């Protein structure tokens, strides 16, 4: 037996424990859910590893979780006969948050109890929730396959360090013993523990066992009492929730199962539970969360649903079962056809997996369509009406990735998109709404891109559209420019950027306006020629605009060209942007432009016009100092 080692917690764990021990969770009893869930996961992992090595079961093939307490010692113990831990695994897993993004995770902790509880759950560090009720935790474990003398004991008071030592442990698996605080002694009760397990862990597919309680008559006039017998009883249903009939599952049970598989502390927005039969048989229980995880945009993060084969747990993040743009979906898929030894590589190639993926995608899109339908449904509750807007605020930008990734469902996805516009400050306008409001003679759905909604709303390119009363959609998500390459039309109507190509309002522009524009362009030809020469290094072309009303100039790109915003985003991401020059459009009726012809500072004024147009687009002049110098010279 080795000497005790005293080791320090990773700094982030120490910070986390400080939050937990200061009553981070408003609902303390969830510590039991977290620890029972960990015990169940350990059994799932043993079952999976034993597919290739049945000796790991040793002499105990029946997997189970046991919950017991000792009133005199004031301890509560959650034990499993799952995969167990080696000494090094105990040090690594119980003293470190061994995940990428740890620092970002800790930076997000704000001291807001509700928000922080959600983050901690998402990060999968539920073990530390034991310190909500315990001032000391003892973990004893032995990994399946190791010798009895290779067991480990881990002890910590939840402060800055923990102790580790080797022990002899005949049985494999793990027992977590909580030494309860004075204010947590009410958990030393069979009734209370059973009620918590029934509420939070009834769906666990393994038996959760507790000692039976018996009534013992008092002697010599003493009152009787309940005592624990040596007999154990199963206190949960011990069947996988998704394998039960839907009519036998309550909404509360569905919600608690979601919290277990997602480590989220809030209820889901929606769920769908179905048994699919046909050439491929499987059961799906899929959930749409109410909030995006903090690491939704972290591409290193594993995502996907839990995969089971014939009720045997296979893997946690089976990303092949859903397309990446639905990576926020949580849940379980249980296949009747896949082999038990299925690998991630095999998942990528399997026909059955392709069928499951397509079925899951259709099911999730159907859920979203139902949420969107409720927005405008008479008789729907205010809560239901608000659900799709809540979903879109959290996940709308991710959903747009599907336009480029999922050709088969592009039309369904297009109907689910929502935007703010010149007619709506909130992202509530669907493409169908826009079409229904189009003016007679309007031949395109108009949109403008921008870094922010304010930038898009103040874009000078909107001036002629506002004058004509034409609605323009605001595209302000970083993914918009890329996604719109794959959505050229909606329901037969083309989508048109107001900042690309010539503005052609067709029937909406009367003959007098067209004639005035042509005459202005002809009259202004000499000035345009001088502007082209002065700006030959910056502008591809200079022309008289038909889109400006109040502004002197704006920048546009040619039809099919890369927008200025996308070029900026590519540069910010460290990628090479196409080396294309924009077109400068000038408003021949603007006093500043009219001064050009007679100005002795023509060259400087030309560059100021260009740079101001660039600033209005959210860009920066190539040489800010030269821009300031030119403006100051004119002001002086």
HUVEN-V878863 format. One line per field, one symbol per residue. phi: phi as a letter, one per 20 degrees, with the letter a starting at -180 (. if undefined). burial: + if it has 24 or more other C-alpha atoms within 12 Angstrom, else -. A space follows every 10 residues. Layout:
# HUVEN-V878863
phi=???
burial=???
This chain:
# HUVEN-V878863
phi=.effddcefg gffgffffff fdlfefdfff gfgfffffff fffgffgfff gdbffffldc feeacddbbc ffelcccdcc defmceffff ffeddceecf ngffgffffd nfgfffffff ffemdfgffg ffddebcddd bbfgnefgfd fbdccbemee bbdcbfcecf efoccddeef ffecffeebg fffffffffd cffgfefddc ffdcedffdl nfffbeceee edcedcflcg gfeefgfede gffffffgff edleddfffa bbcbddcqfc dadccdcdfe cfffdgeeff ffcpefddcl mefdbedeff ebfffdfefd qccdeedfff efdfffgfdf ffffffffff ffffffffff ffffgdefnf fffffeffff gfgecgffgf gffedcgfdf fffgfefcbe bfdbfdfcee ffgggfdfff nfdbeebcea fcfffffeff fegfffgeme fcfedcfgeg gffffdcebc lndfecffdc mfecelfedf ffffffffff fffegfffff fgffdfeddf bcbfeddecd efbbdcdfgn eeffffgfff ffemdfeged eeeeddefee gffffggdff dgffffffgf ffffffenec gfcgffffff ffffff
burial=-------+++ -+++++++++ +-+++--+++ ++++++++++ ++++++++++ -----+++-- --++++++++ ---+++++++ ++++++++-+ +-+++++--- -+--++--+- ----++++++ ++++++++++ ++++++++++ ++++++-+-+ +++++++++- +++++++-++ ++++++++++ +--+--++++ --++-+++++ ++++++++++ +--------- ---------- --++++++-+ ++++------ --++++++++ ++++++++++ +++++----- -+++++++++ ++++++---- --+++++++- ++++++++++ ++++++++++ ++++++++-+ ++----+--- -++-++++++ ++++++++++ ++--+----- ------++++ ++++++++++ ++++-+--++ ++++++++++ +++---++++ +++++----- -+-+++++++ +-+--+++++ ++++++---+ ++++++++++ ++++++++++ ----++++++ +++++--+-- ------+--+ +--+--++-- ++-++--+++ ++++++++++ ++++++++-- +++++++++- ---------- +++++++++- --++-++--- -+++++++++ +++++++++- ------+--+ ------
